[in-house]
Amino acid sequence: MSLTELDKKYIASTYNRFPVEVSHGKGAILYDKNGKEYIDLGSGIGVNAFGYCDDNWCDAVKEQISQIQHTSNLYYTEPSVKLAKLLCEKTGMKKVFFSNSGAEANECAIKAARKYASKKKGDEYFTIITLKNSFHGRTLTTLAATGQDKFHELYKPLTDGFISIDAEDTDALLTAIKNHKTAAVILECIQGEGGVIPLSHEYISSVRKITEENDVLLIIDEVQTGNGRTGKLYAYMNYGITPDIVSTAKGLGGGLPLGATLLGEKVENIFDFGDHGSTFGANPVCCAAALSVLERLTDGFLDEVRKKSEFLFDFFSDRKGIESVSGMGLMVGLKTTRPAKDVILEAMENGVLLLSAKDKVRLLPPLNIDIGLLGKAAETIAKICEKEN
Ligand SMILES: *Cc1c(COP(=O)(O)O)cnc(C)c1O
């Protein structure tokens, strides 16, 4: 049986895969088993921040894995402490809880918010306000937080206590807070899976002001937007606000599974022994990998990310077949005249890997991609987009 057939036979059919058998990669280049070369502008959905098998990243992983691959959270380990310290120093947040994925990072954020509100205001203050068109994960609780009905249908009842409101509508937020005993608001500064839609500065500032005035916690979901993706270390830094809780994952480990929930002043000591945990959380190899990623996301490096971003936005604006360009940094959405699916398939044939987000083509290239290579991929995309269907 071919790999495709074996996959169909033995792996749960939750993914509709493209007909590509991946073999290996280096930097932004991915090779399939036939030796075909692709410029990968998807980075494993924003995970491989420094591309495939980056030398520094590999060294950090190899060094740690030959020391100790895992212990339990019953003991102290250096990589997790160093990483938590660096995350706090770079963000001003106070403490970190490590998990293994974006959904888990959000679960922890929600637990922290619920415990805070319950202690401060009472058990009935459990509502979490989320935005329509958001995406926060696939567990039953983070699905409840996800403001898209299509993800809910098969799995009801979901976790109770979530309501979603329209983005960019501060009156809706005020009404929701008035009508529900609220613990927190959770949002993505740029809705990723929802179609690469940045929220406005005015809206985010208002949300921060309203939540502060009502002692409602503001959780920023930086699972996709975090770790340099938007040209700042975290997307909220583009908006000049300070969240109470930040969740992140995807690019943090540079290709190894790691989630982090950063706890700000109000919730830094919210958890007591036994309140939360994760067997794999703070895995030393994942933390060493993340440390090597985070150490390289310097101001100078982020300047380069912003330059590449400007290049892409300039390149794609006013192009035939591209109706709009959205996003921030190296998180870019293209509304194409041709169906996104057709563009993605044809780009793949032409050696460029792309993602979709709703009806858009989505680009999440490795942050250190060579600008020449990025230009080459952009030319390929532009040619495909300007064709008549
Ligand atoms: C991908 C994503 C998640 C879920 O992350 P997993 O690691 O798949 O659990 C949550 N929030 C946002 C904004 C995401 O993009």
PDBQT file of the ligand as one rigid body, heavy atoms in Angstrom, charges set to zero:
ROOT
HETATM    1  C1  LIG A 401      -3.883  27.634  16.111  1.00  0.00    +0.000 C 
HETATM    2  C2  LIG A 401      -4.583  28.483  17.086  1.00  0.00    +0.000 A 
HETATM    3  C3  LIG A 401      -5.056  27.971  18.307  1.00  0.00    +0.000 A 
HETATM    4  C4  LIG A 401      -4.987  26.492  18.654  1.00  0.00    +0.000 C 
HETATM    5  O1  LIG A 401      -3.681  26.047  18.764  1.00  0.00    +0.000 OA
HETATM    6  P1  LIG A 401      -3.381  24.463  18.872  1.00  0.00    +0.000 P 
HETATM    7  O2  LIG A 401      -1.903  24.406  19.112  1.00  0.00    +0.000 OA
HETATM    8  O3  LIG A 401      -3.802  23.859  17.571  1.00  0.00    +0.000 OA
HETATM    9  O4  LIG A 401      -4.164  23.947  20.008  1.00  0.00    +0.000 OA
HETATM   10  C5  LIG A 401      -5.619  28.840  19.220  1.00  0.00    +0.000 A 
HETATM   11  N1  LIG A 401      -5.736  30.150  18.947  1.00  0.00    +0.000 NA
HETATM   12  C6  LIG A 401      -5.308  30.685  17.785  1.00  0.00    +0.000 A 
HETATM   13  C7  LIG A 401      -5.444  32.150  17.551  1.00  0.00    +0.000 C 
HETATM   14  C8  LIG A 401      -4.732  29.874  16.808  1.00  0.00    +0.000 A 
HETATM   15  O5  LIG A 401      -4.331  30.399  15.652  1.00  0.00    +0.000 OA
ENDROOT
TORSDOF 0
